[in-house]
């Protein structure tokens, strides 16, 4: 049987990947609706310009286990997109590892 802890970790990886992909899809939808933008990087530059040249976007970082977070302001949209993509890659790798752990747990079962 797969442990509850492993199941929770697998679910969290799937959830993080889903939310991250939705964030990227949102940007891509905006790009498609506004044919002025050919790439996400062009969109990122336009957001930066529209919001006052270099104002950037806000990202939240957890500050403790109670669920509260701190906001980081003025993050370049291009950097935010890179962070989202890196996060997806990290969670995908973590998910692959958890899949192997779940196989072992099933065999030990």
C-alpha positions as CSV (number, residue, x, y, z in Angstrom):
1,X,0.0,0.0,0.0
2,X,1.2,3.5,-0.8
3,X,1.6,5.6,2.3
4,X,-0.6,8.6,3.1
5,X,2.5,10.8,3.1
6,X,3.6,9.7,-0.4
7,X,0.0,10.2,-1.7
8,X,-0.1,13.7,-0.3
9,X,3.3,14.6,-1.8
10,X,2.2,13.2,-5.2
11,X,-1.1,15.2,-5.0
12,X,0.8,18.4,-4.1
13,X,3.2,17.9,-7.0
14,X,0.3,17.5,-9.4
15,X,-1.5,20.5,-8.0
16,X,1.6,22.7,-8.2
17,X,2.2,21.6,-11.8
18,X,-1.4,22.3,-12.7
19,X,-1.5,25.8,-11.1
20,X,1.8,26.7,-12.7
21,X,0.6,25.6,-16.2
22,X,-2.6,27.6,-15.7
23,X,-0.5,30.6,-15.0
24,X,1.5,30.2,-18.2
25,X,-1.7,29.4,-20.1
26,X,-3.2,32.7,-18.9
27,X,-0.3,34.6,-20.3
28,X,-0.5,32.6,-23.6
29,X,-4.2,33.4,-23.9
30,X,-3.5,37.0,-23.4
31,X,-0.9,36.9,-26.1
32,X,-3.4,35.2,-28.5
33,X,-6.1,37.7,-27.8
34,X,-3.7,40.6,-28.4
35,X,-1.9,39.8,-31.6
36,X,0.5,42.6,-30.8
37,X,2.5,40.0,-28.8
38,X,4.3,37.2,-30.5
39,X,6.0,35.6,-27.5
40,X,5.7,35.5,-23.8
41,X,8.9,37.6,-23.5
42,X,7.3,40.3,-25.7
43,X,4.2,40.2,-23.4
44,X,6.5,40.4,-20.3
45,X,8.2,43.5,-21.7
46,X,4.8,45.1,-22.5
47,X,3.5,44.5,-19.0
48,X,6.7,46.1,-17.6
49,X,6.2,49.1,-19.9
50,X,2.4,49.4,-19.3
51,X,2.9,49.3,-15.5
52,X,5.4,52.1,-15.6
53,X,8.7,50.8,-16.9
54,X,10.3,48.3,-14.7
55,X,7.6,48.1,-12.0
56,X,7.4,44.4,-12.5
57,X,5.1,41.9,-10.9
58,X,4.4,40.6,-7.4
59,X,5.3,37.1,-6.2
60,X,4.4,35.7,-2.8
61,X,6.8,33.6,-0.8
62,X,5.7,31.6,2.3
63,X,7.1,33.1,5.5
64,X,6.1,30.3,7.9
65,X,4.1,27.1,8.2
66,X,0.9,28.9,9.2
67,X,0.3,29.8,5.6
68,X,1.2,33.5,5.8
69,X,3.5,34.9,3.1
70,X,5.6,37.8,2.2
71,X,5.3,39.6,-1.1
72,X,8.2,40.4,-3.4
73,X,7.5,43.4,-5.6
74,X,9.1,44.6,-8.8
75,X,10.0,41.1,-10.1
76,X,10.5,41.3,-13.8
77,X,7.8,39.4,-15.7
78,X,10.5,37.5,-17.7
79,X,12.0,36.3,-14.4
80,X,8.6,35.4,-13.1
81,X,8.0,33.3,-16.2
82,X,11.4,31.6,-15.8
83,X,10.6,30.9,-12.1
84,X,7.3,29.3,-13.0
85,X,8.9,27.1,-15.7
86,X,11.7,26.1,-13.3
87,X,9.1,25.3,-10.6
88,X,7.3,23.0,-13.1
89,X,10.6,21.2,-13.9
90,X,11.4,20.8,-10.2
91,X,7.9,19.4,-9.4
92,X,8.0,17.1,-12.4
93,X,11.3,15.6,-11.2
94,X,10.0,15.3,-7.7
95,X,6.9,13.5,-9.0
96,X,9.1,11.0,-10.9
97,X,11.0,10.3,-7.7
98,X,7.7,9.9,-5.8
99,X,6.4,7.5,-8.4
100,X,9.4,5.3,-7.8
101,X,8.9,5.5,-4.0
102,X,5.2,4.5,-4.5
103,X,6.3,1.4,-6.6
104,X,8.5,0.3,-3.7
105,X,5.8,0.9,-1.2
106,X,3.4,-1.2,-3.3
107,X,5.9,-4.1,-3.6
108,X,6.5,-4.0,0.2
109,X,2.9,-3.8,0.8
